[in-house]
Amino acid sequence: MRAWADAAGLTGPEVPLAGAERSSGADDPRRGGPELGAEPWAAGGDGVSLRDWAEVAELLGRQPQGAFRVWVRNPDGSPRVIRNDPLLADGTPMPTRYWLVSAADCLAVSRLESRGGVRKAEAAVDASALEAAHARYAAERDAALPAGHTGPRPAGGVGGTRRGVKCLHAHYAWHLAGGADPVGEWVAARLADESTAAAPP
């Protein structure tokens, strides 16, 4: 998908949207740091560039089924976390607002889950803090529903669950996006510990 977009000339050059504000300074993804809500490349009507669309489709292994924005980028500008609309293109509710798409991040979190990470995270965080996080997540997502929407609505909190921990990827994605998520913080700390342990002396 990305190779096709590149060959067709759809992924460059990087041209700003007319009238769009461009970030500068330390948080600019072009200068080495991810930026929350960044949209630094040319975009279509939905605010997503063809380059972004192609990269996200490649990372997901399928075409995205609903509208999204790249919300956190890697230092090289590639998508790390996307923010989904609360409804897919066909109207199906989409409970997961923030989705981890970076291959490296997904692999690291999957390894953590394979070692009992979901159970360990649920035991480590305060239950009331986790419940409050689910409520905040649901409130933000549901506030993005179209005005007057009367059809099916997303349910649950992080990862579509109302309580406990379902998916570390969803919690970590929200943490990276700036959400106050105790499980996401726990994941970040575990990954940082593992990175430090694996570093050469």
GICORHU-V84160 format. One line per field, one symbol per residue. phi: phi as a letter, one per 30 degrees, with the letter a starting at -180 (. if undefined). psi: psi as a letter, one per 20 degrees, with the letter a starting at -180 (. if undefined). Layout:
phi->???
psi->???
This chain:
phi->.dddddddiccaddbdddiddcdbjdddddcjbdbdidbdcebddcicddddedddddddiadecadabdcbcdedjddcbccdddbdecjddcdddcbdcdddddddddddddciddddddddcddddddddedddddddddddeeidbdebdbicdiicdbibcbdedddededdjddbddedddeddddddddddddd
psi->gghggghikijrropqqpiqppqrahiphijiqqppjpmirqqahjjprhgggggggghhjrpqirqrqohpqrhjiqpgpqoqqiprhjippnhogpppipgggggghhhghikkhgggghhhqphhhgghggggghggghiiqqpjpjaqqqqacpjjqhqapgohggghghghjjqnohghgggggghgghgghiqq.
